[in-house]
Amino acid sequence: MDMAGKVALVTGVTSGVGTATAEAIAQTGAELFMVCRNKSKGEAVLADIQQKTGNAKLQLLVGDLAVQADIRRVAQEFLDTGKPLHLLINNAGVVNMHRKITVDGIEETFAVNHLGYFLLTELLRERIVSSAPARIVSVASNAHEFCKEIHFDDLNYENRKYKTFEVYGHSKLANILWTREIARQLQGTGVTANCVHPGAVRTGLGTQNGLLGKIATKLVGPFFRSPAKGAATSVYLATSDKVEGVSGEYFYDCKQLTAKPWARDDATAKRLWDVSQKLVGL
Ligand SMILES: NC(=O)c1ccc[n+]([C@@H]2O[C@H](COP(=O)([O-])OP(=O)(O)OC[C@H]3O[C@@H](n4cnc5c(N)ncnc54)[C@H](OP(=O)(O)O)[C@@H]3O)[C@@H](O)[C@H]2O)c1
């Protein structure tokens, strides 16, 4: 797809899959808004991508996606530019070894990995629809296989044991269900929404969990794929003509995959939508 004249926004650009995705999108010549929570890290990544791609149309938006007020400010800053939005890539994500609660009172993994995607997209939705044809691409994971249901009775993991991979899988299950529901809602608008499993990628994911997180990441790193390879499916869904009109699907290695049955339950997807709306005050 010709990306000249297109405007894109990518979250979580300061590391791993997000940096590689931002670089690949910048390479297409699109105008790119790069969302990060750490300004100086973001500036360094932006300068590096600018130098590598020669794309002068890169801008940073700074905000913590665990904080709903920050998401609202970031979205407003984008909306205030008056620009269209042809491509939104929800990529920022976190894995925590211990339960953390955000300033909004929500378990952090669910807040960043699911509600972060949900709220940012809702706030930008009207602009995306008015920019159609447009695409929403979200980074999910095959970790949805670790968690077979959305715990509507305990989204914050207050009453059940906090198991890192299950909690992470829960948030990634939410990504796939949410993608199905928003794709359904966007039918007929010219906007598609799909999600990806990037593979097991050598990134910073989990490294904020102290020494143990760093050691574990170092140990598995050699067996994992590069960030560029991890970004390839997001970039494919964002830019390829081959997926024009495809929506609500889950991809891995640029191929459509069938997510687990519990990630394809439309009643659960609708219920998650309603609950998410309440949790972000929409
Ligand atoms: N790595 C894998 O094997 C793998 C497998 C399946 C799915 N995924 C998914 O791929 C996506 C990218 O992860 P990655 O592997 O590239 O991990 P990563 O290297 O840790 O990058 C995560 C990015 O998200 C940002 N981020 C985290 N919390 C944030 C917050 N509260 N506000 C704003 N930004 C925040 C990070 O910012 P900082 O630089 O400031 O920390 C970083 O830019 C995630 O959605 C993850 O779940 C990864």
The ligand as an ORCA input file, in Angstrom:
! r2SCAN-3c Opt
* xyz 0 1
  N       8.433    -10.076     23.388
  C       7.619    -11.091     23.116
  O       8.042    -12.257     23.032
  C       6.156    -10.846     22.918
  C       5.336    -11.965     22.624
  C       3.977    -11.744     22.428
  C       3.463    -10.456     22.513
  N       4.278     -9.402     22.816
  C       3.676     -8.056     22.899
  O       4.431     -7.169     22.100
  C       4.195     -5.821     22.548
  C       5.515     -5.098     22.619
  O       6.283     -5.681     23.672
  P       7.851     -5.921     23.553
  O       8.075     -7.379     23.616
  O       8.431     -5.127     22.463
  O       8.282     -5.365     24.990
  P       9.260     -4.176     25.424
  O      10.551     -4.280     24.721
  O       9.254     -4.204     26.909
  O       8.485     -2.882     24.913
  C       7.293     -2.481     25.519
  C       7.038     -1.032     25.136
  O       5.828     -0.626     25.793
  C       6.116      0.553     26.559
  N       5.288      0.626     27.753
  C       5.153     -0.303     28.749
  N       4.348      0.174     29.707
  C       3.975      1.419     29.304
  C       3.169      2.431     29.884
  N       2.608      2.288     31.101
  N       2.996      3.588     29.216
  C       3.589      3.779     28.005
  N       4.377      2.876     27.422
  C       4.565      1.712     28.082
  C       7.573      0.417     26.936
  O       8.082      1.673     27.336
  P       9.467      1.783     28.189
  O      10.566      1.679     27.176
  O       9.363      3.123     28.799
  O       9.478      0.657     29.178
  C       8.148     -0.085     25.622
  O       8.280      0.964     24.697
  C       3.459     -5.953     23.872
  O       2.089     -5.697     23.673
  C       3.676     -7.403     24.255
  O       2.642     -7.885     25.075
  C       5.610     -9.577     23.015
*
